[in-house]
Structure formats: C-alpha cells, structure tokens
C-alpha cells in the first residue's frame, strides 16, 4: 500500500513538472515572437554599402564553376538541318513533305486558274472590239 501512495505523489510531481516545463516553453516562444522594438541601427558603418562592394575573389566564390560556353561563330554542320539558301535566294520549303506535296498541287491549280481568267479577259476584250 505504501508503494501506491508514494507512486501517486511521484505522478503528481511529474505532472506538475511537465506542466511547468510546457509553461516555461510557451513563455520562451512568446518572448521570441513578441519582442520589443528593434534597437536603432548603429551609426558606425564599416565599408561601402552592399551594392557598391566588389564581388569576392574567385578563390572565395562558392559553388561549381559555370559550364563552358560554346565559341561564338558558325554552328557545326548538322545533316538533319535544312540547307541555308544564299542571300536573296529562294527560301527553303517549310513543313513536312506530305504538306509540301499539297502545297505544290495548290500552286499548280492556282497557276491554271490565273491563266484561265487571263484568257477569259482577253477573249472578252476581243469580242467587245469586234462589235
């Protein structure tokens, strides 16, 4: 029986200590969150402002170096690229081959239509002058 009584007092003391610990922790968190006004900045500024400072020397720079850039100039030959026409030349065909065939058919039809319209205009000119 004595063990139970002693254990009960120990449990109460542990609960009180735990509550005291949480109260202390809450007080510390509130002290961090609700601080007083910030102290005024010190009047002594050493060195130039941050934007005017020179960058650190290369020995002090952190991180890996950037990848090397390709040399400026003509790109290497790539057979998958279409050929470049000479300046003032005909532009290379645009689009996939199956659309190129359609474009050629449409251009042929358009040329025939233009010839037909021109011949009809010419024919109407002849008929009006013959009257």
C-alpha positions as CSV (number, residue, x, y, z in Angstrom):
1,X,0.0,0.0,0.0
2,X,2.9,2.3,0.8
3,X,4.1,1.9,-2.8
4,X,0.8,3.1,-4.2
5,X,0.8,6.2,-2.1
6,X,4.4,7.0,-2.9
7,X,3.7,6.4,-6.6
8,X,0.8,8.7,-6.5
9,X,2.8,11.5,-5.1
10,X,5.5,10.9,-7.7
11,X,3.0,11.0,-10.5
12,X,1.6,14.3,-9.3
13,X,5.1,15.8,-9.0
14,X,5.9,14.6,-12.6
15,X,2.6,16.1,-13.9
16,X,3.4,19.4,-12.2
17,X,6.9,19.4,-13.6
18,X,5.6,18.6,-17.1
19,X,3.1,21.4,-16.8
20,X,5.8,23.8,-15.5
21,X,8.0,22.8,-18.5
22,X,5.3,23.5,-21.0
23,X,4.5,26.8,-19.4
24,X,8.2,27.8,-19.5
25,X,8.4,26.7,-23.2
26,X,5.3,28.7,-24.1
27,X,6.8,31.8,-22.3
28,X,10.0,31.4,-24.2
29,X,8.2,31.1,-27.5
30,X,6.1,34.2,-26.7
31,X,9.2,36.1,-25.8
32,X,10.7,35.3,-29.1
33,X,7.6,36.1,-31.1
34,X,6.6,39.3,-29.3
35,X,9.9,41.1,-28.8
36,X,10.2,44.8,-28.0
37,X,11.0,47.3,-30.7
38,X,14.3,46.7,-32.5
39,X,17.3,48.6,-31.3
40,X,18.3,51.5,-33.5
41,X,21.0,50.7,-36.1
42,X,24.5,51.5,-35.1
43,X,25.8,54.8,-36.6
44,X,29.2,53.3,-37.4
45,X,29.1,51.7,-40.9
46,X,32.3,50.0,-41.9
47,X,33.0,49.7,-45.7
48,X,30.8,50.7,-48.6
49,X,27.1,49.8,-48.9
50,X,26.4,46.2,-50.1
51,X,25.6,47.2,-53.7
52,X,28.9,49.1,-54.1
53,X,31.1,46.3,-52.7
54,X,33.2,44.5,-55.3
55,X,32.5,40.8,-55.8
56,X,34.6,38.3,-53.8
57,X,37.7,37.0,-55.5
58,X,37.3,33.8,-57.5
59,X,39.1,31.8,-54.8
60,X,36.3,32.6,-52.4
61,X,33.4,32.1,-54.7
62,X,31.2,29.2,-53.7
63,X,29.7,26.5,-55.8
64,X,30.8,24.8,-59.0
65,X,32.0,26.9,-61.9
66,X,29.5,27.6,-64.7
67,X,29.7,25.3,-67.7
68,X,31.9,26.4,-70.6
69,X,30.2,28.4,-73.4
70,X,30.4,27.3,-77.0
71,X,32.6,29.6,-79.1
72,X,30.8,32.3,-80.9
73,X,30.6,31.8,-84.7
74,X,29.2,29.4,-87.2
75,X,27.4,26.4,-85.7
76,X,28.9,23.0,-86.6
77,X,27.5,21.1,-89.6
78,X,24.3,19.1,-88.9
79,X,23.0,16.9,-91.7
80,X,19.5,17.0,-90.2
81,X,19.3,20.8,-90.7
82,X,17.9,22.0,-94.0
83,X,20.4,23.7,-96.3
84,X,20.7,27.5,-96.0
85,X,19.9,29.3,-99.2
86,X,22.2,32.1,-100.5
87,X,21.2,35.6,-99.6
88,X,18.3,36.7,-101.8
89,X,17.7,33.1,-102.9
90,X,14.6,31.0,-102.6
91,X,13.6,30.3,-99.0
92,X,13.8,26.6,-98.0
93,X,10.5,24.7,-98.1
94,X,8.6,24.8,-94.8
95,X,6.8,21.9,-93.2
96,X,6.8,18.2,-93.6
97,X,7.0,16.5,-97.0
98,X,3.3,15.4,-97.2
99,X,2.3,19.1,-96.8
100,X,4.8,20.1,-99.4
101,X,3.1,17.9,-102.0
102,X,-0.3,19.5,-101.1
103,X,1.3,23.0,-101.5
104,X,2.7,22.1,-104.9
105,X,-0.7,20.8,-106.1
106,X,-2.4,24.0,-104.8
107,X,0.1,26.2,-106.6
108,X,-0.4,24.3,-109.8
109,X,-4.2,24.8,-109.6
110,X,-3.7,28.5,-108.8
111,X,-1.4,28.9,-111.9
112,X,-4.0,27.2,-114.1
113,X,-6.8,29.4,-112.7
114,X,-4.8,32.6,-113.3
115,X,-4.2,31.5,-116.9
116,X,-7.9,30.7,-117.4
117,X,-9.0,34.1,-116.0
118,X,-6.4,35.9,-118.2
119,X,-7.6,34.1,-121.3
120,X,-11.3,34.9,-120.5
121,X,-10.4,38.6,-120.0
122,X,-8.5,38.6,-123.3
123,X,-11.4,36.8,-125.0
124,X,-13.9,39.4,-123.7
125,X,-11.7,42.2,-125.0
126,X,-11.7,40.6,-128.5
127,X,-15.4,40.1,-128.5
128,X,-16.1,43.7,-127.4
129,X,-13.8,45.2,-130.1
130,X,-15.3,43.0,-132.8
131,X,-18.8,44.5,-132.5
